[in-house]
Amino acid sequence: MNHAPQVKKFIVENFYVSDANALGPETSLLEGGYVDSTGMLEIVTFLEEKFSIKVAEEELVPENFETIARICAYLERKQAKA
């Protein structure tokens, strides 16, 4: 399932994104200045509530949360395990 539209919508609506079209699936959320460390916690809370998953502390790494594409891949892995 493609979660990218939902994840992107959450980011655009909850963080300062001047041009939503510039926020692509491989755009770095941290380096692009879209999200800071506190914002990452907001994204984690959104994912846990929206998709009924639990994000473990050791999973809070750039490999899972740096871009929308990585977030979606992480979600798919978590949901496949459930």
MODELLER restraints for C-alpha pairs under 7 A, 6 or more apart:
rsr = mdl.restraints
at = mdl.atoms
rsr.add(forms.Gaussian(group=physical.xy_distance, feature=features.Distance(at['CA:3:A'], at['CA:72:A']), mean=5.79, stdev=0.5))
rsr.add(forms.Gaussian(group=physical.xy_distance, feature=features.Distance(at['CA:4:A'], at['CA:68:A']), mean=6.37, stdev=0.5))
rsr.add(forms.Gaussian(group=physical.xy_distance, feature=features.Distance(at['CA:4:A'], at['CA:69:A']), mean=6.97, stdev=0.5))
rsr.add(forms.Gaussian(group=physical.xy_distance, feature=features.Distance(at['CA:4:A'], at['CA:72:A']), mean=6.16, stdev=0.5))
rsr.add(forms.Gaussian(group=physical.xy_distance, feature=features.Distance(at['CA:7:A'], at['CA:68:A']), mean=6.81, stdev=0.5))
rsr.add(forms.Gaussian(group=physical.xy_distance, feature=features.Distance(at['CA:8:A'], at['CA:68:A']), mean=6.84, stdev=0.5))
rsr.add(forms.Gaussian(group=physical.xy_distance, feature=features.Distance(at['CA:12:A'], at['CA:20:A']), mean=6.48, stdev=0.5))
rsr.add(forms.Gaussian(group=physical.xy_distance, feature=features.Distance(at['CA:15:A'], at['CA:34:A']), mean=6.51, stdev=0.5))
rsr.add(forms.Gaussian(group=physical.xy_distance, feature=features.Distance(at['CA:15:A'], at['CA:35:A']), mean=6.84, stdev=0.5))
rsr.add(forms.Gaussian(group=physical.xy_distance, feature=features.Distance(at['CA:16:A'], at['CA:34:A']), mean=6.34, stdev=0.5))
rsr.add(forms.Gaussian(group=physical.xy_distance, feature=features.Distance(at['CA:17:A'], at['CA:34:A']), mean=6.40, stdev=0.5))
rsr.add(forms.Gaussian(group=physical.xy_distance, feature=features.Distance(at['CA:25:A'], at['CA:67:A']), mean=6.27, stdev=0.5))
rsr.add(forms.Gaussian(group=physical.xy_distance, feature=features.Distance(at['CA:25:A'], at['CA:68:A']), mean=4.91, stdev=0.5))
rsr.add(forms.Gaussian(group=physical.xy_distance, feature=features.Distance(at['CA:25:A'], at['CA:69:A']), mean=4.89, stdev=0.5))
rsr.add(forms.Gaussian(group=physical.xy_distance, feature=features.Distance(at['CA:26:A'], at['CA:67:A']), mean=5.39, stdev=0.5))
rsr.add(forms.Gaussian(group=physical.xy_distance, feature=features.Distance(at['CA:26:A'], at['CA:68:A']), mean=6.50, stdev=0.5))
rsr.add(forms.Gaussian(group=physical.xy_distance, feature=features.Distance(at['CA:26:A'], at['CA:69:A']), mean=5.97, stdev=0.5))
rsr.add(forms.Gaussian(group=physical.xy_distance, feature=features.Distance(at['CA:27:A'], at['CA:67:A']), mean=5.67, stdev=0.5))
rsr.add(forms.Gaussian(group=physical.xy_distance, feature=features.Distance(at['CA:28:A'], at['CA:66:A']), mean=5.53, stdev=0.5))
rsr.add(forms.Gaussian(group=physical.xy_distance, feature=features.Distance(at['CA:28:A'], at['CA:67:A']), mean=5.06, stdev=0.5))
rsr.add(forms.Gaussian(group=physical.xy_distance, feature=features.Distance(at['CA:29:A'], at['CA:35:A']), mean=5.52, stdev=0.5))
rsr.add(forms.Gaussian(group=physical.xy_distance, feature=features.Distance(at['CA:29:A'], at['CA:66:A']), mean=5.83, stdev=0.5))
rsr.add(forms.Gaussian(group=physical.xy_distance, feature=features.Distance(at['CA:29:A'], at['CA:67:A']), mean=5.68, stdev=0.5))
rsr.add(forms.Gaussian(group=physical.xy_distance, feature=features.Distance(at['CA:30:A'], at['CA:36:A']), mean=5.98, stdev=0.5))
rsr.add(forms.Gaussian(group=physical.xy_distance, feature=features.Distance(at['CA:30:A'], at['CA:66:A']), mean=6.72, stdev=0.5))
rsr.add(forms.Gaussian(group=physical.xy_distance, feature=features.Distance(at['CA:47:A'], at['CA:53:A']), mean=6.95, stdev=0.5))
rsr.add(forms.Gaussian(group=physical.xy_distance, feature=features.Distance(at['CA:48:A'], at['CA:54:A']), mean=5.59, stdev=0.5))
rsr.add(forms.Gaussian(group=physical.xy_distance, feature=features.Distance(at['CA:48:A'], at['CA:55:A']), mean=6.94, stdev=0.5))
rsr.add(forms.Gaussian(group=physical.xy_distance, feature=features.Distance(at['CA:53:A'], at['CA:78:A']), mean=7.00, stdev=0.5))
rsr.add(forms.Gaussian(group=physical.xy_distance, feature=features.Distance(at['CA:63:A'], at['CA:70:A']), mean=6.65, stdev=0.5))
rsr.add(forms.Gaussian(group=physical.xy_distance, feature=features.Distance(at['CA:64:A'], at['CA:70:A']), mean=5.20, stdev=0.5))
rsr.add(forms.Gaussian(group=physical.xy_distance, feature=features.Distance(at['CA:64:A'], at['CA:71:A']), mean=5.53, stdev=0.5))
rsr.add(forms.Gaussian(group=physical.xy_distance, feature=features.Distance(at['CA:64:A'], at['CA:74:A']), mean=5.63, stdev=0.5))
rsr.add(forms.Gaussian(group=physical.xy_distance, feature=features.Distance(at['CA:65:A'], at['CA:71:A']), mean=5.02, stdev=0.5))
